[in-house]
Amino acid sequence: MRAPSGGSEDTPVPSVGARLIALAGPTASGKTGAALAIAARHPCEIISVDSALVYRGMDIGTAKPSHAERAGVPHHLIDIRDPTQAYSAAEFAADAQRLVDEINARGKLALLVGGTMLYFKALFEGLAPMPPADPAVRAELEAQAALQGWPALHAELERVDPVTAARLAPRDAQRIQRALEVFRLSGRPLSSFHAPDSGAHQGQGMRAAAMFSLEPADRAWLHGRIAQRFDAMLAEGLLDEVQALRARGDLHAELPSMRCVGYRQAWEALDGTWPIGLLRDKGIAATRQLAKRQLTWLRGMESRRVIACDAPDALAQLLSQVEPLA
C-alpha cells in the first residue's frame, strides 16, 4: 500500500445512520493506496483528514494524491486553503459532517482517510471546551511580551505546557499568547484539551461504521518507508517547491502551513539555520517524530480495528473487513 504522507470550538450535531468508514494511520503507513483500493470496489468518496493537504501549492511535501488519483475518485478537503490561512479542527468537523451527509445523499459511502488525529477526535468525540478569549489576560501577555519579548514567553510556556511549546516557534506570538491565556484562565495546559484522554467533550460527534488503523508491527518497517518517501520528495523537487512558496513574499516560518513536517525543515535550511546537506536527516527525523505522535493518539482510540500494515496480506485483510460494512 502507498501512503501520502483551532478557531471556533463548536461541535457538530450527531448524524444518525451515516454511511461512514474511517481509515487512519501514521504517515507512510499506506493510507492513500488502501483508500483507492477500497474505492475501486465500492462506490464512495474520500474525505481527507489531513491538516497539510488543505493547503494549495503544497503538493510534494504533503504527498498529496495525484490529479489522476483525484480524478478517479472524488476527494474532499484538499486544496481548500491558501498557505496564509488557518484551518481548525472545529472547522474540519463541521465541513466533514456536511460532506458525509452530502455523499450519503448521493448514495455513496463516505471514506475518511488521514493521519491528523485531532481532526478525527473533533468529528467523533467533539472537542473539550476551552476558555474563550479574555481581553484582560491578552493585554497582560502583550505587555509582558513588549517588555521581555516573545521568546521569553515561549520559555514560560515550556515550563507550564512543554507539549505545546515544542510545536511552536519562539516568536509565534499568536499561538504562544493563546496557549498561555488558556493556562492562566483554566490552570490547564492547552495540550491537555487535545490529548486522547482529555475528559468530557462537547457533544458526541458522528459515528463511523468502523475505524480502521494501519499500524506497523515492526517500527523499523515504517522508518524505512519514511526515509524512502522523503528521498522521493527531495528528488521530485521539495526544495524548489519551498523556494517558490518563499518567493511569494507573504509567507513566514511561523504559519501553520510552513510548520508542516518537511516544509519547516526546508525553510530552515534555506534560511541558513543549518547546512542544506542536513535537510534529509532533519526531515526524516521530524517525520519519525510525527509518526510516533500519531501512533500515541491511535493507541488512545480503543474502538479502532488495527491492521498490521507491514503484513504481506495487509490490504487483503482490510478489504475483507470493509466488505460487509460498505
C-alpha positions in Angstrom: 0.0 0.0 0.0 1.2 3.5 -0.8 0.8 6.4 1.6 0.8 10.2 1.4 2.4 11.3 4.0 -8.4 25.8 16.5 -10.9 28.6 15.7 -14.4 28.1 17.0 -14.9 25.1 19.2 -18.5 24.3 18.0 -19.2 20.6 17.9 -21.0 19.0 15.0 -24.5 17.8 15.6 -24.6 14.0 15.5 -25.6 12.5 12.2 -27.7 9.4 12.6 -27.3 6.4 10.3 -24.4 7.9 8.3 -22.6 5.5 5.9 -19.1 6.3 7.1 -15.9 4.4 7.4 -12.6 5.9 8.7 -9.1 4.9 7.8 -6.3 6.3 10.0 -2.7 5.5 10.5 0.7 7.2 10.9 2.4 8.9 8.0 3.8 6.5 5.3 1.6 3.6 6.5 -0.2 3.2 3.2 -3.4 5.1 3.7 -3.8 6.5 0.1 -3.2 3.2 -1.6 -5.6 1.4 0.8 -8.3 4.1 0.3 -8.0 3.8 -3.5 -8.3 0.0 -3.3 -11.5 0.4 -1.2 -12.8 2.9 -3.7 -12.1 0.5 -6.6 -14.6 -1.9 -5.0 -17.3 0.3 -3.5 -19.0 3.5 -4.7 -17.5 6.0 -2.3 -16.0 9.5 -2.0 -12.9 10.3 0.1 -12.7 13.0 2.7 -9.2 13.9 3.6 -8.4 14.0 7.3 -5.0 15.8 6.9 -4.1 19.2 8.1 -1.4 19.7 5.4 -3.5 18.6 2.4 -5.8 21.6 2.9 -3.1 23.9 1.5 -2.9 24.9 -2.1 0.6 24.9 -3.7 2.0 22.4 -1.2 1.9 19.2 -3.2 5.3 17.4 -3.0 6.0 17.7 0.7 2.5 16.6 1.7 2.5 13.6 -0.7 -0.8 14.9 -2.0 -2.8 12.4 -4.0 -2.1 12.9 -7.7 -4.5 14.6 -10.1 -5.1 11.3 -11.7 -6.0 9.7 -8.4 -8.3 12.5 -7.5 -9.9 12.3 -11.0 -10.7 8.6 -10.5 -12.3 9.1 -7.1 -13.8 12.3 -5.7 -11.7 13.7 -2.9 -12.7 16.5 -0.5 -11.0 18.9 1.8 -7.8 19.1 -0.4 -6.6 22.5 -1.7 -9.2 24.4 0.3 -7.0 27.0 2.0 -4.2 29.3 0.9 -1.0 28.8 3.0 -1.6 32.1 4.7 -4.9 30.8 6.2 -5.6 28.7 9.2 -7.9 25.7 9.4 -9.1 24.5 12.7 -10.2 21.1 14.0 -13.7 22.6 14.7 -13.9 23.8 11.1 -12.9 20.3 9.9 -15.6 18.7 12.0 -18.3 21.0 10.6 -17.1 20.5 7.0 -16.7 16.8 7.3 -20.2 16.3 8.7 -21.7 18.3 5.9 -19.7 16.3 3.3 -20.7 13.0 4.9 -24.4 13.9 4.6 -24.0 15.1 1.0 -22.1 12.0 0.0 -24.6 9.7 1.6 -27.4 11.6 -0.1 -25.7 10.7 -3.4 -26.0 7.0 -2.4 -22.3 6.7 -1.7 -20.1 5.6 1.2 -18.1 8.4 2.9 -14.5 7.3 3.4 -12.5 9.5 5.8 -8.7 9.0 5.3 -5.8 10.6 7.0 -3.4 11.0 9.9 -4.5 14.2 11.7 -5.8 12.6 14.8 -7.2 15.8 16.3 -9.5 16.0 13.3 -10.8 12.5 13.9 -11.2 13.4 17.6 -13.1 16.6 16.8 -15.5 14.7 14.5 -16.1 11.6 16.5 -15.9 12.8 20.1 -16.2 16.6 20.0 -13.7 19.0 21.5 -13.0 19.7 25.1 -14.5 23.2 25.8 -11.7 25.7 26.2 -12.0 29.1 27.9 -12.9 31.9 25.5 -10.6 34.8 24.7 -10.1 37.2 27.7 -9.2 40.7 26.7 -7.6 41.5 30.1 -5.4 38.4 30.1 -4.4 39.1 26.5 -3.5 42.7 27.4 -1.3 41.4 30.2 0.5 39.0 27.9 1.1 41.6 25.3 2.5 44.0 27.9 4.8 41.2 29.2 5.9 40.5 25.6 6.6 44.1 25.0 9.0 44.1 28.0 10.5 40.7 27.7 10.0 39.5 24.1 8.0 36.6 22.8 10.9 34.1 23.2 10.7 34.8 27.0 7.0 34.0 26.9 7.8 30.9 24.9 10.2 29.8 27.7 7.4 30.4 30.2 5.2 28.2 28.1 7.8 25.5 28.1 7.6 25.3 31.9 3.8 25.1 32.0 3.0 23.3 28.8 6.1 21.6 27.2 4.0 19.7 24.7 2.5 22.8 23.1 5.8 24.8 23.4 7.6 22.0 21.5 5.5 22.6 18.4 5.6 26.4 18.5 8.4 28.7 17.3 9.7 31.1 19.9 8.3 34.1 18.0 4.9 32.6 17.2 3.2 35.4 19.1 -0.4 34.5 18.3 -0.2 30.9 19.4 2.1 31.4 22.4 -0.4 34.1 23.6 -3.4 31.8 23.2 -1.6 28.9 25.0 -0.6 31.0 28.0 -4.0 32.6 28.0 -5.7 29.1 28.3 -3.3 28.1 31.1 -3.9 31.3 33.1 -7.6 31.1 32.7 -8.1 27.4 33.3 -5.0 26.2 35.2 -4.6 23.5 32.5 -2.1 23.3 29.6 -3.6 23.8 26.2 -2.3 20.4 25.2 -4.5 18.7 27.8 -7.6 19.8 26.0 -6.4 18.0 22.8 -5.0 14.8 24.5 -6.6 11.4 23.8 -7.8 11.2 27.5 -8.8 14.9 27.9 -12.1 14.1 29.5 -15.6 15.4 28.8 -16.1 16.9 25.4 -18.8 19.0 23.8 -21.3 16.7 22.2 -20.8 13.2 20.9 -20.0 13.8 17.3 -20.6 11.4 14.4 -20.3 7.7 14.4 -18.4 5.6 11.9 -19.4 2.1 10.9 -15.7 1.2 11.7 -12.4 3.0 12.2 -9.5 1.0 10.7 -6.0 1.9 11.7 -2.9 0.9 9.7 -0.2 0.3 12.3 3.2 -1.5 11.8 4.1 -4.5 13.9 7.7 -3.6 13.3 8.5 0.1 13.7 11.6 -0.3 11.6 9.4 -1.1 8.6 7.7 2.3 9.0 11.0 4.1 9.4 12.2 2.6 6.2 9.1 3.8 4.4 9.5 7.3 5.8 13.1 7.5 4.6 12.2 6.2 1.1 9.4 8.7 0.8 11.4 11.7 2.0 14.1 10.8 -0.5 11.4 10.7 -3.2 10.1 14.1 -2.2 13.6 15.6 -2.4 14.1 14.0 -5.9 10.7 15.4 -7.0 11.7 18.9 -6.0 10.6 19.6 -2.4 13.3 22.3 -2.1 12.2 24.0 -5.2 8.6 23.9 -4.0 9.5 25.6 -0.7 11.7 28.2 -2.6 8.6 29.1 -4.7 6.5 29.5 -1.6 9.1 31.7 0.0 9.3 33.8 -3.2 5.6 34.8 -2.7 6.7 37.2 0.0 3.6 36.8 2.2 4.6 33.6 4.0 6.8 33.1 7.1 8.1 30.2 9.1 5.6 30.7 12.0 2.5 30.0 9.8 0.8 26.6 10.5 1.3 25.7 6.8 5.0 26.3 6.9 5.3 24.4 10.2 4.2 21.2 8.4 6.9 18.4 8.5 9.3 18.8 5.6 8.4 22.4 4.9 9.7 23.6 8.2 13.0 21.8 7.8 13.3 23.0 4.2 12.5 26.6 5.2 15.1 26.5 8.0 17.7 25.1 5.5 17.0 27.9 3.1 17.3 30.4 5.9 20.8 29.1 6.7 19.8 27.8 10.1 21.9 24.7 9.4 23.6 23.4 6.3 21.3 22.3 3.5 23.1 19.0 3.4 21.4 18.1 6.7 17.9 18.5 5.2 17.4 14.8 4.5 18.4 13.8 8.0 16.4 16.6 9.7 13.3 15.9 7.5 13.4 12.1 8.2 13.8 12.6 11.9 10.9 15.1 12.1 8.7 12.7 10.1 9.6 9.9 12.5 8.6 12.1 15.5 5.3 12.8 13.7 4.6 9.1 13.2 5.4 8.5 16.9 2.8 11.1 18.0 0.2 9.7 15.6 0.7 6.2 17.0 0.3 7.5 20.5 -3.0 9.1 19.6 -4.2 5.9 17.9 -3.5 3.8 21.0 -6.0 6.0 22.8 -8.7 5.1 20.3 -9.8 1.8 21.7 -12.6 1.2 19.2 -10.2 1.1 16.2 -9.6 -2.0 14.2 -5.9 -2.5 13.8 -4.5 -3.8 10.5 -0.8 -4.6 10.6 0.3 -2.5 7.6 3.6 -4.3 7.3 1.9 -7.7 6.9 2.1 -9.2 3.4 -1.7 -9.6 3.3 -2.5 -6.3 4.9 -4.6 -5.0 2.0 -6.5 -8.2 1.7 -7.3 -8.1 5.4 -8.5 -4.6 5.2 -10.7 -5.2 2.2 -12.3 -8.3 3.7 -13.3 -6.3 6.8 -14.6 -3.4 4.8 -16.7 -5.6 2.5 -19.6 -6.3 4.9 -19.7 -2.7 6.1 -19.7 -1.0 2.7 
